[in-house]
Amino acid sequence: MTEAHFSATPAKIGVILLTLVLLFAMLFLQDPKIVAFLCFSSLITAMLHFNVFESTTDANPLNRIDLTLQIIFLVTSIGRAFILGGN
């Protein structure tokens, strides 16, 4: 499998910034309803990653950074929603 290199675009940078803002909001907010909404939004941003970034074989560091952030956001938000929902 060959690696491709796609250029950075404002949409790619926007997806990373959106994910970071939602991740920090999920970590610092205490309302279970908002955390549940952010848990659902982690699924939407994961889907957005695959719509904005052309390929997972992209050698651009933005691709790998965003994919890692998406996985962290998804796993953390599910765990946090279960923890806050159980109280």
N, C-alpha and C positions, 0 to 999 in steps of 0.2 A: 504494500500500500504506500503510495507516494504522498508526501506532505505538500499541501498547497499553502500559499501565502496570500491572503486577501487583505486589502488595506483597511485601516480603521475609518469608520464613518461616524457621524454624529449620533446615529441611531444606536450603534454599538456602545458608545460611551454613555448614552442616555439609559440604556438597559442596565449597565453596571451601576450608575448613580441611583436609579430607581430601586434596584435590589438592595444597595447599601442603606438607603433611607428607610425602606421597609424593614430590613433586618434590625437596624438600631431601634426603630419604633417598636418592633416586636419584643426586643430584649428589655426595654425600659418601661413599657406600659404595663399596667397591672389589671386592667379591666378584661375579664375573660371573653366578653363579646368582641372586643376589638382584637384580642389575640386570636380568636377563632376566625375572624375576618382576615387577619394577616396570614393565618395558616392557609386559608383558601387562596389568598393572593400569591403565596409561594408557588402554588401549582400554576397559576397564570403566568408568573414571571419565568418559570421553567419552560413553559410552552413558548413564551416570547423569545427566550434565548434561541430556541431552535428555528424560530421564524426569522430572526434578525441575522444570526450568524450562519454563513453559507454551508459550512461543513465542520464536522468534528475533527477532520484531519488538518484543519487550518493551523499553521505554525505561528500565527500571530498571538502574542502573549495575552491580548484581551480575551481571546476565545477561551483559553485555559483558565484565566482568572475568573471570568464570569461563570463558567461551568462549575468551578469549585465553589464560588459564592452561592450559586443556585442550589447545589447539594447541601451545603451548610445551612442555608436558609430553610430549605425543605425539612431536613431532619430536626433542626432546632425548633422550628415553629410547631411541628407535630408534637414533639416532646413537651414543649412549653404549654401547648393547648391542653394536653392531657393532665399536666400538673395543675394548671389553674382551674381546669374544669372539674377536677376531683375534689376540690376544696368546698 
